[in-house]
Amino acid sequence: MSANPTRVLIVDDEENQRLGLAGMVAAWGFTTETAADGQEALEKLAIFPAHVLVTDLMMPRMDGFELLRRLAAQGGGPPAIVITAFGNIETAIATMHDLGAFWFLEKPIEPRALRVLLERAATQQRLAEEAERLKRELSYQGVLGELVGRAPVMQEVFSLIRQVAPSKAAVLITGESGTGKELVARAIHGLSPRSGGPFVAINCAAMPETLMESELFGHEKGAFTGALERRAGCFELAQSGTLLLDEIGDMPIATQAKLLRVLEDSRVRRLGGKGELLVDVRVIASTNKVLEDALRKGQLRDDLYYRLNVFHIALPPLRARMEDLPLLVEALLRDLNRKHNCRVVDIGPEVLEQFRRYHWPGNVRELRNALERAVIMAGDGMIGLGHLPPSFNRSSAAPKVEEDGGADLVRLPLGSTVGEAEKILIQRTLQHTRNNKTRAAEILGISLKTLHNKLKEYGAAEAE
């Protein structure tokens, strides 16, 4: 038998027959479970997902006919081998035709025939499962964990995730808000040897400075006012698993120094504690900040940055991978339909066109929010423009530089290079936004980091 034995559920109201069959089938290398009637079989299937069902037809409470009908109504269930007494062959054949039973055997059962049928039924089930798996893979090409993307930039992210997941290396994930940084961290955890351990996430930006150390390292009873009992910190909770430090750029400097020590010697001291605890935790950090700016401004310690930035994964904004829109919409609609018990099948072509023209400053999170409202509004069928938020329709086109209510035209001298045209456009956009770089980056359709890099290039060129 294979490394993962075929699971067989045997249903028969005669105890001797039931237990005898289970013992014989188990001796052949199958994993078995038994039930005394159809009702118990349904209960067992909920916790014992059988590959093959062997069932009698005539049983009290719920017979084999009703069991197969229930399974058919639920989507079919596993292949079923029906056991029938002599004289009920016509009934058994009708059962096979109407309820999809795999085969039937007369009592008393001939062991060799049962074994052959079990192996054939198991093969059929494995082929069906493999076909379904391949169908899902074809349908979800470009899916890793909860991440979706066929665009080359996302395929590169998937490749980096697969490379780093088996290691123990610290990972730094950067990207704008709403791009899916936590999903990347969860994918790394899920593909790692630590996948059986806990995944713990803490948002450093949402935590008051006075509570940050307690949340990270834990505290003893009486360590401070309000510490009424001992509490484990995130490092202890993530033991043998993964800890995500979200928005690491917003962690207080004082806490950063203590975090660095934990990362270096893998030991944690609870607030108010006398001893240290040895922890085995993989740390992943994420941020939407331009970390070079945070380092320059002293908001992030250099030594902590280099300790965390062993392996860097940069997530692209949604506007940089618009070819993924149909795939993202399909995946999000499926999830939202389940969440809200709706039956929305797709979005209209005019909605998809609006989505393509939109700038998506909130990235995939904003797309999900827009679709969630639309799913609730539509209920079933197709999503149309009328189901989108009013503010979305008013601002669906990418932002444009405007001045005094009219278009602010950028005039270029004939013969300008692409680089010169880019520089002029960036400078004029910054003038329009009164040097608000975040807003300028949104208007230009680039990341804030790219804008800063461009400005550094221009400054260096002018200094030469």
Rosetta blueprint (number, residue, H / E / L):
1 M L
2 S L
3 A L
4 N L
5 P L
6 T L
7 R E
8 V E
9 L E
10 I E
11 V E
12 D L
13 D L
14 E L
15 E H
16 N H
17 Q H
18 R H
19 L H
20 G H
21 L H
22 A H
23 G H
24 M H
25 V H
26 A H
27 A H
28 W L
29 G L
30 F L
31 T E
32 T E
33 E E
34 T E
35 A E
36 A L
37 D L
38 G H
39 Q H
40 E H
41 A H
42 L H
43 E H
44 K H
45 L H
46 A H
47 I H
48 F L
49 P L
50 A L
51 H L
52 V E
53 L E
54 V E
55 T E
56 D E
57 L L
58 M L
59 M L
60 P L
61 R L
62 M L
63 D L
64 G H
65 F H
66 E H
67 L H
68 L H
69 R H
70 R H
71 L H
72 A H
73 A H
74 Q L
75 G L
76 G L
77 G L
78 P L
79 P L
80 A E
81 I E
82 V E
83 I E
84 T E
85 A L
86 F L
87 G L
88 N L
89 I H
90 E H
91 T H
92 A H
93 I H
94 A H
95 T H
96 M H
97 H H
98 D H
99 L H
100 G L
101 A L
102 F L
103 W E
104 F E
105 L E
106 E E
107 K L
108 P L
109 I L
110 E L
111 P H
112 R H
113 A H
114 L H
115 R H
116 V H
117 L H
118 L H
119 E H
120 R H
121 A H
122 A H
123 T H
124 Q H
125 Q H
126 R H
127 L H
128 A H
129 E H
130 E H
131 A H
132 E H
133 R H
134 L H
135 K H
136 R H
137 E H
138 L H
139 S H
140 Y L
141 Q L
142 G L
143 V E
144 L E
145 G L
146 E L
147 L E
148 V E
149 G L
150 R L
151 A L
152 P H
153 V H
154 M H
155 Q H
156 E H
157 V H
158 F H
159 S H
160 L H
161 I H
162 R H
163 Q H
164 V H
165 A L
166 P L
167 S L
168 K L
169 A L
170 A L
171 V E
172 L E
173 I E
174 T E
175 G L
176 E L
177 S L
178 G L
179 T L
180 G L
181 K H
182 E H
183 L H
184 V H
185 A H
186 R H
187 A H
188 I H
189 H H
190 G H
191 L H
192 S L
193 P L
194 R L
195 S L
196 G L
197 G L
198 P L
199 F E
200 V E
201 A E
202 I E
203 N E
204 C L
205 A L
206 A L
207 M L
208 P L
209 E H
210 T H
211 L H
212 M H
213 E H
214 S H
215 E H
216 L H
217 F H
218 G E
219 H E
220 E L
221 K L
222 G L
223 A L
224 F L
225 T L
226 G L
227 A L
228 L L
229 E L
230 R L
231 R E
232 A E
233 G L
234 C H
235 F H
236 E H
237 L H
238 A L
239 Q L
240 S L
241 G L
242 T E
243 L E
244 L E
245 L E
246 D E
247 E L
248 I H
249 G H
250 D H
251 M L
252 P L
253 I H
254 A H
255 T H
256 Q H
257 A H
258 K H
259 L H
260 L H
261 R H
262 V H
263 L H
264 E H
265 D H
266 S L
267 R E
268 V E
269 R L
270 R L
271 L E
272 G L
273 G L
274 K L
275 G L
276 E L
277 L E
278 L E
279 V L
280 D L
281 V L
282 R E
283 V E
284 I E
285 A E
286 S E
287 T E
288 N L
289 K L
290 V L
291 L H
292 E H
293 D H
294 A H
295 L H
296 R H
297 K L
298 G L
299 Q L
300 L L
301 R L
302 D H
303 D H
304 L H
305 Y H
306 Y H
307 R H
308 L H
309 N L
310 V L
311 F E
312 H E
313 I E
314 A E
315 L L
316 P L
317 P L
318 L H
319 R H
320 A H
321 R L
322 M H
323 E H
324 D H
325 L H
326 P H
327 L H
328 L H
329 V H
330 E H
331 A H
332 L H
333 L H
334 R H
335 D H
336 L H
337 N H
338 R H
339 K H
340 H H
341 N L
342 C L
343 R E
344 V E
345 V E
346 D E
347 I E
348 G L
349 P H
350 E H
351 V H
352 L H
353 E H
354 Q H
355 F H
356 R H
357 R H
358 Y L
359 H L
360 W L
361 P L
362 G L
363 N H
364 V H
365 R H
366 E H
367 L H
368 R H
369 N H
370 A H
371 L H
372 E H
373 R H
374 A H
375 V H
376 I H
377 M H
378 A H
379 G L
380 D E
381 G E
382 M E
383 I E
384 G L
385 L H
386 G H
387 H H
388 L L
389 P L
390 P H
391 S H
392 F H
393 N H
394 R H
395 S L
396 S L
397 A L
398 A L
399 P L
400 K L
401 V L
402 E E
403 E E
404 D L
405 G L
406 G E
407 A E
408 D L
409 L L
410 V L
411 R L
412 L L
413 P L
414 L L
415 G L
416 S L
417 T L
418 V H
419 G H
420 E H
421 A H
422 E H
423 K H
424 I H
425 L H
426 I H
427 Q H
428 R H
429 T H
430 L H
431 Q H
432 H H
433 T L
434 R L
435 N L
436 N L
437 K H
438 T H
439 R H
440 A H
441 A H
442 E H
443 I H
444 L H
445 G L
446 I L
447 S L
448 L H
449 K H
450 T H
451 L H
452 H H
453 N H
454 K H
455 L H
456 K H
457 E H
458 Y H
459 G H
460 A H
461 A H
462 E H
463 A H
464 E L
